[in-house]
Amino acid sequence: MTRLRIASLFVAVVAGDYAALMLIDGQLIDFGVTAAICAGSFGAAGLIAYADRRRRTALARGRAAVWERRDQQAAAADEQCPLCMGARQKPSDSAKSMCSNSPRR
C-alpha cells in the first residue's frame, strides 16, 4: 500500500466517524459535508489501488517479455550449424568463421 492510499483511507475513516457523530447530533449540513469527504476519500483510495494494480501488471508483463526474449536467444544459441551438423555456435561468432564447411568468399 502506498502512503498516499493509506492517508486517503485514514481521512475517509476519520471523516466517516465525524459524519456519524454529526448525524447523531442532528446537524445535517455537517453530516452531508463530511459524508461527501468520506466518499471522496474512499474513491481516491480505490483509484490509487487500481492504478497501482495496473502498474504492477504492466511491470510483470515487461519482465515476462524480457525473460521470453532471453529464452529465445538461448534457444537460438543452442541451434546446430546446418552445414556441419554438430558444431555448436556462439552468438559472438562471426558469420564467416562459424563453420569450417561454409563456402569461402
Backbone torsions as a table, in degrees:
resi	resn	phi	psi	omega
1	MET	NA	135.5	179.1
2	THR	-80.5	160.5	179.7
3	ARG	-64.1	-36.8	179.7
4	LEU	-64.5	-39.7	178.4
5	ARG	-67.7	-40.6	178.1
6	ILE	-62.1	-44.0	179.3
7	ALA	-64.2	-40.0	179.1
8	SER	-64.6	-41.1	177.0
9	LEU	-66.2	-37.5	177.7
10	PHE	-62.4	-45.8	178.6
11	VAL	-61.8	-39.8	-179.7
12	ALA	-63.7	-41.9	-179.2
13	VAL	-67.9	-44.2	179.8
14	VAL	-64.6	-43.7	178.7
15	ALA	-65.1	-37.2	177.7
16	GLY	-65.5	-40.6	176.5
17	ASP	-62.5	-44.4	-179.7
18	TYR	-65.7	-37.2	178.0
19	ALA	-63.8	-40.5	178.3
20	ALA	-63.5	-41.4	178.3
21	LEU	-64.5	-39.7	179.5
22	MET	-68.8	-32.3	177.0
23	LEU	-68.3	-41.6	178.4
24	ILE	-64.3	-38.3	-178.2
25	ASP	-75.7	-16.9	177.0
26	GLY	91.9	11.5	179.1
27	GLN	-96.0	92.3	-171.2
28	LEU	-71.3	-31.2	178.8
29	ILE	-65.6	-48.6	178.3
30	ASP	-63.4	-36.5	177.2
31	PHE	-61.6	-46.1	-178.6
32	GLY	-62.5	-42.3	-179.3
33	VAL	-66.0	-47.6	-177.8
34	THR	-71.1	-30.5	175.4
35	ALA	-66.6	-37.6	177.1
36	ALA	-67.0	-39.6	177.0
37	ILE	-63.9	-42.2	178.5
38	CYS	-61.5	-47.0	-179.6
39	ALA	-64.8	-40.4	178.4
40	GLY	-64.4	-39.6	179.5
41	SER	-67.6	-40.8	176.6
42	PHE	-64.7	-38.6	176.7
43	GLY	-63.9	-42.6	178.8
44	ALA	-64.0	-41.0	178.2
45	ALA	-62.9	-39.0	177.1
46	GLY	-65.0	-41.8	177.8
47	LEU	-65.8	-37.9	178.1
48	ILE	-64.3	-43.5	178.5
49	ALA	-64.0	-40.1	179.0
50	TYR	-63.7	-45.6	179.5
51	ALA	-64.4	-39.3	179.1
52	ASP	-65.9	-39.7	178.3
53	ARG	-64.3	-41.7	178.1
54	ARG	-65.6	-38.8	179.4
55	ARG	-65.1	-43.2	179.3
56	ARG	-65.1	-38.4	178.1
57	THR	-65.1	-41.9	178.7
58	ALA	-65.0	-40.1	177.5
59	LEU	-64.2	-40.7	179.2
60	ALA	-64.5	-40.2	177.1
61	ARG	-63.7	-40.0	178.7
62	GLY	-64.0	-43.4	177.5
63	ARG	-63.8	-39.8	179.1
64	ALA	-64.4	-38.5	178.5
65	ALA	-65.7	-38.9	178.6
66	VAL	-64.6	-44.7	-180.0
67	TRP	-66.5	-37.2	178.2
68	GLU	-64.8	-42.1	178.2
69	ARG	-63.9	-39.9	177.4
70	ARG	-65.2	-39.6	177.1
71	ASP	-63.6	-40.7	178.8
72	GLN	-65.5	-39.6	178.2
73	GLN	-66.2	-38.5	178.6
74	ALA	-67.3	-38.4	178.0
75	ALA	-67.4	-37.7	178.9
76	ALA	-68.9	-32.1	179.5
77	ALA	-72.2	-24.5	-179.3
78	ASP	-88.0	-1.3	-179.9
79	GLU	-69.0	150.5	-179.5
80	GLN	-91.2	152.7	177.7
81	CYS	-69.1	128.7	-178.0
82	PRO	-69.7	-20.2	-178.2
83	LEU	-85.6	-42.4	-177.1
84	CYS	-101.9	-4.3	172.5
85	MET	47.6	52.4	175.2
86	GLY	164.4	-24.8	179.4
87	ALA	-76.3	122.1	179.1
88	ARG	-79.5	144.6	-179.4
89	GLN	-115.3	149.4	178.3
90	LYS	-102.9	152.4	-179.8
91	PRO	-63.3	-21.8	-177.7
92	SER	-84.7	-10.3	179.1
93	ASP	-68.3	142.9	177.8
94	SER	-80.7	163.9	-176.1
95	ALA	-68.3	-28.3	-177.4
96	LYS	-76.1	-31.7	-174.2
97	SER	-107.7	18.2	-177.8
98	MET	-72.7	-39.2	-172.9
99	CYS	-136.9	139.9	178.7
100	SER	-74.7	-17.0	-179.4
101	ASN	-89.5	-4.7	-176.6
102	SER	-72.3	145.9	-178.6
103	PRO	-66.7	137.6	179.0
104	ARG	-87.5	148.5	179.0
105	ARG	-102.3	NA	NA
